[in-house]
Amino acid sequence: MEAVKRVKLVTHTGSDMQPEEAEMLNIELIPDRVVFGEEEYRNMTEINAEEFYRKLSGAKEIPTSSQPSPGDFLRAFRKAAEGADEILCLMITSKMSGCYSAAVSAAGTAKRQGIKTPIYVYDTMQCSHGMAQMVRAAARLAGEGCSAEEIMKKLDSIQSLTGVYFVLDTLENARKGGRVGAVTSRTVSLLGIKPLLYFKDGLVREYGIARSFEGGIKRITDKFIEDGDVRYPVTVFHAAAPERAEQLKDIILQQVPEANVKIGTVGPVIGIYTGAGCAGIAFTGKESK
């Protein structure tokens, strides 16, 4: 009988998974970096979401984020190798970040430096709480004794079922960050409409528009009710807008009382582009029969 593989998971704060949950799930969490001018902070270590949005509101220029350094990856891999048969590193979508490539490079360096534990790097094709959904699934599979390759194979199917839909208060930060054009941002602002976005194939895409934030919340709630699998937890997330997250949670529970809903915050890595006021939902969709 083949021995069960002990798989240690590694991810980074682009998942918006909180350090307490990562520790509980035995996941090594690497901090990304947030840069305000000449000031640099390690996400969830030297700055949290509340502090980030407070600084963002007073910033003259939009901050930037940077992926973990090669040293950060190597330290995480070295620590993860202790007592593990395999390491599975789960990264933010490679279509929006160089994190995946950096992790692959660091895995090669780790091997050359003598770390014998095999390191697998997986592109979740997601970010923030959509990515966290996949990290939790990987932790569950690792706990069931799956090998790294088995986990990645199962994550491929979960990836296509992960739904992430959200409403933005404004496109101004997305415009400053180069995610949308100035004309689109100005038009949305002048008309007073709220853009609805979703994640698909590793990229943010337009889902539609709403005449009010409440209308947008209804649209994304309807999407969950139509496509969501209530056997899996649902995350309602927000960017410095807890009241909107509570509103969204209440609407979901009114229509789907059996839903397991948790509330999470959008951290600096993605909050740079959403700005304050965003609210959304991350869920696992139903498998097609």
C-alpha positions as CSV (number, residue, x, y, z in Angstrom):
1,M,0.0,0.0,0.0
2,E,1.4,3.4,-1.0
3,A,2.2,5.7,1.9
4,V,0.0,8.9,2.3
5,K,1.9,12.0,1.2
6,R,2.2,14.8,3.7
7,V,1.6,17.9,1.5
8,K,2.4,21.3,3.0
9,L,0.6,24.2,1.4
10,V,2.2,27.6,0.7
11,T,0.3,30.7,-0.5
12,H,0.6,34.5,-0.2
13,T,-1.5,37.4,1.0
14,G,-2.9,38.0,-2.5
15,S,-5.5,35.4,-1.4
16,D,-6.7,37.7,1.4
17,M,-6.7,34.7,3.7
18,Q,-6.1,35.9,7.2
19,P,-3.0,34.7,9.1
20,E,-5.1,33.1,11.8
21,E,-7.0,30.9,9.3
22,A,-3.7,30.1,7.5
23,E,-2.2,28.9,10.7
24,M,-5.3,26.9,11.6
25,L,-5.2,25.1,8.2
26,N,-1.4,24.6,8.5
27,I,-0.7,26.9,5.5
28,E,2.5,28.9,5.1
29,L,1.4,32.4,4.2
30,I,3.9,34.7,2.5
31,P,3.3,38.5,2.7
32,D,3.1,40.6,-0.5
33,R,4.3,44.2,-0.2
34,V,2.4,47.4,-0.5
35,V,4.2,50.6,-1.5
36,F,3.0,54.2,-0.7
37,G,5.7,56.4,-2.2
38,E,8.9,55.6,-0.4
39,E,7.2,53.6,2.3
40,E,6.9,49.8,1.9
41,Y,4.9,47.5,4.1
42,R,4.5,43.7,4.3
43,N,0.9,42.9,3.9
44,M,-0.9,41.5,7.0
45,T,2.4,41.9,9.0
46,E,3.2,45.6,8.9
47,I,-0.2,46.8,7.5
48,N,-3.7,45.4,7.6
49,A,-6.8,46.2,5.5
50,E,-8.1,48.9,7.8
51,E,-4.8,50.7,8.0
52,F,-4.4,50.4,4.2
53,Y,-7.8,52.0,3.3
54,R,-7.1,54.8,5.8
55,K,-3.8,55.6,4.1
56,L,-5.4,55.2,0.7
57,S,-8.0,57.8,1.4
58,G,-5.3,60.4,2.1
59,A,-2.8,59.3,-0.6
60,K,-2.1,61.8,-3.4
61,E,-1.0,58.9,-5.7
62,I,-2.3,55.4,-5.9
63,P,0.0,52.9,-4.1
64,T,1.5,49.9,-5.8
65,S,2.0,46.3,-4.7
66,S,4.9,44.0,-5.3
67,Q,5.1,40.2,-5.1
68,P,7.1,38.4,-2.4
69,S,10.9,38.6,-2.9
70,P,12.9,35.5,-3.9
71,G,14.2,35.4,-0.3
72,D,10.6,35.3,1.0
73,F,9.8,32.3,-1.2
74,L,13.0,30.5,-0.2
75,R,12.4,31.0,3.5
76,A,8.8,29.8,3.1
77,F,9.9,26.7,1.1
78,R,12.7,25.9,3.6
79,K,10.2,26.1,6.5
80,A,7.5,24.1,4.6
81,A,10.0,21.3,3.8
82,E,10.3,20.5,7.5
83,G,8.2,17.4,8.1
84,A,6.6,17.4,4.6
85,D,6.9,15.0,1.7
86,E,5.8,17.5,-0.9
87,I,5.2,21.3,-1.1
88,L,2.3,22.8,-3.0
89,C,2.5,26.5,-3.7
90,L,-0.7,28.2,-4.7
91,M,-0.3,31.5,-6.5
92,I,-2.5,34.4,-7.7
93,T,-3.5,34.4,-11.4
94,S,-0.4,34.7,-13.7
95,K,-2.4,36.9,-16.0
96,M,-2.4,39.7,-13.5
97,S,0.9,39.1,-11.6
98,G,4.4,37.8,-11.9
99,C,4.0,35.9,-8.6
100,Y,3.6,32.5,-10.3
101,S,6.7,32.9,-12.4
102,A,8.6,34.1,-9.3
103,A,7.5,31.1,-7.3
104,V,8.6,28.7,-10.1
105,S,12.0,30.4,-10.3
106,A,12.3,30.2,-6.5
107,A,11.4,26.5,-6.5
108,G,14.2,25.9,-8.9
109,T,16.6,27.8,-6.7
110,A,15.5,25.9,-3.7
111,K,16.2,22.6,-5.4
112,R,19.7,23.8,-6.4
113,Q,20.3,24.9,-2.8
114,G,19.6,21.4,-1.6
115,I,16.0,21.3,-0.6
116,K,15.0,17.8,-1.5
117,T,11.3,18.1,-0.9
118,P,9.5,18.3,-4.3
119,I,7.9,21.7,-4.8
120,Y,4.9,22.1,-7.1
121,V,3.6,25.6,-8.1
122,Y,0.0,26.0,-9.1
123,D,-1.6,28.9,-10.9
124,T,-5.1,29.4,-9.3
125,M,-6.2,31.8,-12.0
126,Q,-7.9,33.6,-9.2
127,C,-7.2,36.3,-6.7
128,S,-8.4,37.6,-3.3
129,H,-11.4,35.5,-2.0
130,G,-11.8,33.5,-5.1
131,M,-8.2,32.3,-4.6
132,A,-8.9,31.7,-0.9
133,Q,-11.8,29.4,-1.9
134,M,-9.3,27.3,-3.8
135,V,-6.7,27.4,-1.1
136,R,-9.3,26.1,1.4
137,A,-10.2,23.3,-1.0
138,A,-6.5,22.4,-1.3
139,A,-6.2,22.2,2.5
140,R,-9.2,20.0,2.7
141,L,-7.8,17.6,0.0
142,A,-4.4,17.6,1.7
143,G,-6.1,16.7,4.9
144,E,-7.7,13.7,3.2
145,G,-4.3,12.4,2.2
146,C,-4.2,13.5,-1.5
147,S,-0.8,14.0,-3.1
148,A,0.2,17.3,-4.6
149,E,-0.5,16.1,-8.1
150,E,-3.9,14.8,-7.1
151,I,-4.8,18.1,-5.4
152,M,-3.8,20.0,-8.5
153,K,-5.9,17.8,-10.7
154,K,-8.9,18.3,-8.5
155,L,-8.2,22.1,-8.3
156,D,-8.5,22.2,-12.1
157,S,-12.1,21.3,-11.9
158,I,-12.8,23.5,-8.9
159,Q,-11.2,26.4,-10.7
160,S,-13.8,26.4,-13.4
161,L,-16.6,26.3,-10.8
162,T,-15.3,29.2,-8.7
163,G,-17.6,32.2,-9.1
164,V,-16.4,35.7,-8.0
165,Y,-18.8,38.6,-8.7
166,F,-18.5,42.1,-7.2
167,V,-19.8,45.7,-7.4
168,L,-17.5,48.7,-7.4
169,D,-18.4,52.1,-6.1
170,T,-16.1,53.8,-8.6
171,L,-13.7,52.9,-11.3
172,E,-11.3,55.7,-10.4
173,N,-8.7,53.5,-8.7
174,A,-8.9,51.0,-11.5
175,R,-8.3,53.8,-14.0
176,K,-5.3,55.1,-12.1
177,G,-4.0,51.5,-11.9
178,G,-4.3,51.1,-15.6
179,R,-7.1,48.5,-15.5
180,V,-9.7,50.6,-17.4
181,G,-9.5,53.6,-19.7
182,A,-10.1,57.2,-18.7
183,V,-13.2,57.5,-20.9
184,T,-14.9,54.5,-19.4
185,S,-14.1,55.6,-15.9
186,R,-15.4,59.2,-16.6
187,T,-18.6,57.9,-18.3
188,V,-19.4,55.6,-15.3
189,S,-18.8,58.5,-12.9
190,L,-21.0,61.0,-14.8
191,L,-23.9,58.6,-15.2
192,G,-23.7,57.6,-11.6
193,I,-23.9,53.9,-12.5
194,K,-22.2,51.0,-10.6
195,P,-20.0,48.6,-12.6
196,L,-20.5,44.9,-12.0
197,L,-17.4,42.8,-12.6
198,Y,-16.5,39.1,-12.3
199,F,-13.5,36.9,-12.6
200,K,-13.0,34.4,-15.4
201,D,-10.0,32.7,-16.9
202,G,-7.6,34.6,-14.7
203,L,-8.9,38.1,-15.6
204,V,-11.4,40.6,-14.4
205,R,-14.3,41.0,-16.9
206,E,-17.4,43.2,-17.1
207,Y,-20.6,41.5,-15.9
208,G,-22.9,44.5,-16.4
209,I,-24.0,47.8,-14.8
210,A,-26.5,48.8,-12.2
211,R,-28.2,52.1,-11.5
212,S,-27.5,51.8,-7.8
213,F,-25.3,49.8,-5.5
214,E,-28.3,48.0,-4.1
215,G,-29.3,47.0,-7.6
216,G,-25.8,45.7,-8.2
217,I,-25.9,43.6,-5.0
218,K,-29.3,42.1,-6.1
219,R,-27.7,41.1,-9.5
220,I,-24.8,39.3,-8.0
221,T,-27.0,37.7,-5.3
222,D,-29.3,36.4,-8.0
223,K,-26.2,34.9,-9.7
224,F,-25.2,33.0,-6.6
225,I,-28.8,31.7,-6.1
226,E,-28.9,30.5,-9.7
227,D,-25.4,29.0,-9.9
228,G,-24.1,28.5,-6.3
229,D,-23.7,25.1,-4.6
230,V,-24.8,25.7,-1.0
231,R,-22.9,22.6,0.1
232,Y,-19.8,24.8,0.1
233,P,-19.0,27.9,2.1
234,V,-19.7,31.3,0.6
235,T,-17.6,34.4,1.2
236,V,-19.1,37.9,1.1
237,F,-16.2,40.4,0.8
238,H,-15.9,44.1,1.1
239,A,-13.4,46.9,0.8
240,A,-13.8,49.2,3.9
241,A,-17.6,48.7,3.5
242,P,-18.7,46.3,6.3
243,E,-22.3,47.5,6.2
244,R,-22.6,46.6,2.5
245,A,-21.2,43.1,3.3
246,E,-23.8,42.7,6.0
247,Q,-26.5,43.8,3.7
248,L,-25.3,41.3,1.0
249,K,-25.1,38.5,3.6
250,D,-28.6,39.2,4.9
251,I,-30.1,39.1,1.4
252,I,-28.4,35.7,0.7
253,L,-29.6,34.2,4.0
254,Q,-33.2,35.5,3.4
255,Q,-33.3,33.6,0.2
256,V,-31.0,30.7,1.0
257,P,-31.2,30.2,4.8
258,E,-29.0,27.0,4.7
259,A,-26.0,28.9,3.1
260,N,-22.8,29.0,5.1
261,V,-21.8,32.6,4.7
262,K,-18.6,34.2,6.1
263,I,-17.5,37.8,5.7
264,G,-14.0,38.8,4.5
265,T,-12.1,41.9,3.7
266,V,-10.4,42.9,0.4
267,G,-6.8,43.5,1.3
268,P,-4.2,45.9,-0.2
269,V,-3.1,43.8,-3.2
270,I,-6.6,44.0,-4.8
271,G,-7.9,47.0,-2.9
272,I,-5.4,49.2,-4.7
273,Y,-7.7,48.7,-7.8
274,T,-11.1,48.4,-6.2
275,G,-10.8,51.3,-3.9
276,A,-13.0,51.6,-0.9
277,G,-16.7,50.7,-1.1
278,C,-16.5,47.5,-3.1
279,A,-18.6,44.5,-2.1
280,G,-18.9,41.0,-3.7
281,I,-19.3,37.3,-3.3
282,A,-17.1,34.3,-3.9
283,F,-18.7,30.9,-4.2
284,T,-18.4,27.4,-5.6
285,G,-20.7,26.7,-8.5
286,K,-22.8,23.6,-9.2
287,E,-21.3,20.9,-11.3
288,S,-23.0,20.4,-14.6
289,K,-24.7,17.1,-14.9
